[in-house]
Amino acid sequence: MIIDDVKRRVIIVAPCFLNFGLVACGFHNKTGIKYRIKFLKKLLNLTEEHYIGLDTYYCSEFEILGLPRPPCSRATYEERQKEVETYVRRTIEKIEKLLKNGFEILAIIGVEGSPCCGVKLTKLGKSWSKEDLERFRKEYELGSDLPDKYYSQLNHRQNGMGVFMELLAKALKELNKRYKQNIEILGWAPGQEDEIIEKIKSKL
């Protein structure tokens, strides 16, 4: 007889942990990919040990601006908040469907320093207009080195949530209340792998 002998549990991660090429130009390099792989290996060890599934939310940055895409600030996506809300809504719909079908969501994992997916850290700086983006795409060839002038438009990492995560956290608060859940959003940065794994283990 075939039986279901494990709980349906899942961790929802940033899509760039599985598809490294979704990141902005200038960040798709061996160093960045190795950091993600290191974390992914630890996640996979955890999922193997405890029979946990992995899923992703929507990459609003890729969906809205595609590629080639320069390193953008939070302000770039604040000005496109209606579009970001579309992918937040779709993510909430996915989460709600999982909950309705008996899944336990152990955590949602974002990427610190991201203008959309940052949990405690995001990027500030000038906003890229439609004209700025068109100029960038004419000047820059996908896969080539990114000139320093594109990085200089950012004020590096600042405390605060990315646009997507801020909207998701608000929507998740209501969902947690409705379904009597405590789904937590965690932020990953290189070196924080063990801390995140231990937080997830505490929920098992």
C-alpha positions as a printed Julia matrix, in Angstrom:
204×3 Matrix{Float64}:
  0.0    0.0     0.0
  1.26   3.5    -0.88
  0.77   6.12    1.84
  1.68   9.76    2.4
  4.01   9.61    5.39
  5.44  13.16    5.4
  3.93  16.6     5.9
  3.59  18.93    2.93
  6.06  21.65    3.91
  7.72  24.2     1.67
 10.25  27.04    1.76
  9.62  29.86   -0.73
 12.85  31.42   -1.99
 13.89  34.27   -4.26
 13.85  32.97   -7.86
 17.49  34.01   -8.42
 18.57  31.16   -6.11
 17.42  28.74   -8.8
 17.86  30.85  -11.94
 21.02  32.9   -11.39
 20.57  34.79  -14.66
 17.61  36.8   -13.37
 19.86  39.25  -11.5
 20.7   42.74  -12.77
 23.67  43.29  -15.06
 26.92  43.53  -13.14
 25.82  40.9   -10.6
 25.73  37.84  -12.86
 29.26  36.71  -12.08
 31.03  33.68  -10.64
 31.41  35.23   -7.19
 27.71  36.03   -6.83
 26.65  32.65   -8.22
 28.99  30.78   -5.86
 27.46  32.57   -2.86
 23.98  31.54   -3.99
 25.08  27.96   -4.66
 26.62  27.74   -1.19
 23.3   28.73    0.37
 21.32  26.54   -2.02
 23.39  23.49   -1.05
 22.61  24.08    2.63
 18.94  24.5     1.81
 18.93  21.29   -0.21
 20.61  19.41    2.63
 17.84  20.65    4.92
 15.09  19.72    2.46
 16.6   16.25    1.97
 16.9   15.64    5.69
 13.35  16.75    6.49
 11.54  16.14    3.16
 10.75  19.8     2.54
  9.84  21.3    -0.83
 11.25  24.45   -2.44
  9.22  26.99   -4.39
  9.79  30.56   -5.58
  7.96  33.84   -5.61
  7.89  36.1    -8.68
 10.95  38.13   -9.63
  9.3   41.52  -10.01
 12.54  43.15  -11.18
 12.9   40.75  -14.11
  9.18  40.74  -14.89
  9.02  44.54  -15.01
 12.37  45.58  -16.53
 13.65  42.33  -18.07
 17.23  42.24  -19.38
 19.58  43.89  -19.94
 18.74  45.65  -16.66
 21.09  48.03  -14.84
 21.6   47.91  -11.05
 18.56  49.9    -9.93
 17.56  51.68   -6.76
 14.42  51.2    -4.72
 13.14  54.47   -6.22
 13.07  52.86   -9.68
 10.49  50.34   -8.47
  8.64  52.79   -6.23
  7.75  54.62   -9.43
  6.51  51.3   -10.84
  4.7   50.22   -7.68
  1.46  49.31   -9.49
  3.41  46.78  -11.54
  5.18  45.45   -8.44
  1.77  45.03   -6.77
  0.75  42.69   -9.58
  3.51  40.22   -8.66
  2.89  40.61   -4.95
 -0.75  39.73   -5.55
  0.19  36.69   -7.62
  2.6   35.55   -4.9
 -0.08  35.92   -2.22
 -2.51  33.96   -4.41
  0.06  31.18   -4.7
  0.68  31.15   -0.93
 -3.04  31.12   -0.19
 -3.6   28.2    -2.58
 -0.81  26.25   -0.87
 -2.32  26.94    2.56
 -5.79  25.92    1.4
 -4.34  22.63    0.17
 -2.66  21.69    3.41
  0.87  23.04    2.96
  2.91  24.49    5.79
  5.1   27.38    4.62
  8.22  27.42    6.76
  9.7   30.69    5.48
  9.97  33.14    2.61
 13.59  34.06    1.81
 14.54  37.32    0.14
 17.89  38.85   -0.83
 19.39  41.61    1.29
 20.42  44.74   -0.58
 17.9   44.21   -3.37
 15.7   47.14   -4.39
 12.72  44.77   -4.44
 13.64  41.7    -2.36
 15.6   43.27    0.49
 14.23  42.43    3.94
 16.4   44.6     6.2
 18.61  46.23    3.56
 17.75  47.81    0.22
 19.4   50.11   -2.34
 18.79  53.85   -2.51
 19.73  56.19   -5.33
 18.35  57.81   -8.47
 15.39  56.36  -10.3
 15.86  55.05  -13.84
 13.33  56.61  -16.2
 12.1   54.89  -19.35
 14.51  57.06  -21.35
 17.44  56.14  -19.05
 16.7   52.45  -19.55
 16.46  52.79  -23.31
 19.82  54.6   -23.35
 21.37  51.87  -21.17
 20.15  49.13  -23.48
 21.67  50.89  -26.48
 25.02  51.38  -24.72
 25.35  48.06  -22.92
 25.71  44.58  -24.41
 24.39  41.74  -22.26
 27.28  39.73  -20.82
 29.92  42.47  -21.07
 31.62  44.26  -18.16
 29.45  46.91  -16.56
 31.1   50.36  -16.49
 31.52  51.99  -13.05
 29.27  54.89  -14.02
 26.22  52.65  -13.64
 27.16  51.67  -10.08
 27.8   55.29   -9.1
 24.09  56.07   -9.41
 23.4   53.95   -6.33
 23.98  55.01   -2.74
 24.78  51.42   -1.88
 22.83  49.52    0.79
 20.6   51.3     3.27
 18.37  50.03    6.07
 14.85  49.23    4.93
 12.8   46.78    2.91
 12.7   46.49   -0.84
  9.49  47.53   -2.6
  8.25  43.99   -3.29
  9.01  42.74    0.22
  7.41  45.74    1.9
  4.17  45.16    0.01
  4.38  41.4     0.52
  4.91  41.8     4.29
  1.74  43.91    4.56
 -0.32  41.4     2.58
  1.21  38.48    4.47
  0.22  39.99    7.81
 -3.44  39.74    6.82
 -2.96  36.23    5.38
 -1.24  35.04    8.57
 -4.14  36.35   10.62
 -6.79  34.79    8.39
 -5.16  31.36    8.29
 -3.67  31.47   11.82
 -0.15  31.17   10.43
  3.19  32.7    11.34
  4.94  32.8     7.97
  8.18  34.74    8.4
 10.18  36.62    5.77
 13.93  36.1     6.15
 16.69  38.03    4.37
 19.74  36.26    2.96
 23.18  37.76    2.5
 26.51  35.92    2.15
 27.56  34.64    5.58
 23.99  34.38    6.93
 23.34  30.86    5.63
 23.61  29.07    8.98
 21.45  31.62   10.79
 18.63  31.16    8.27
 18.89  27.36    8.34
 18.69  27.36   12.16
 15.61  29.62   12.1
 13.87  27.24    9.72
 14.9   24.21   11.79
 13.29  25.81   14.85
  9.93  25.57   13.07
 10.18  21.84   12.38
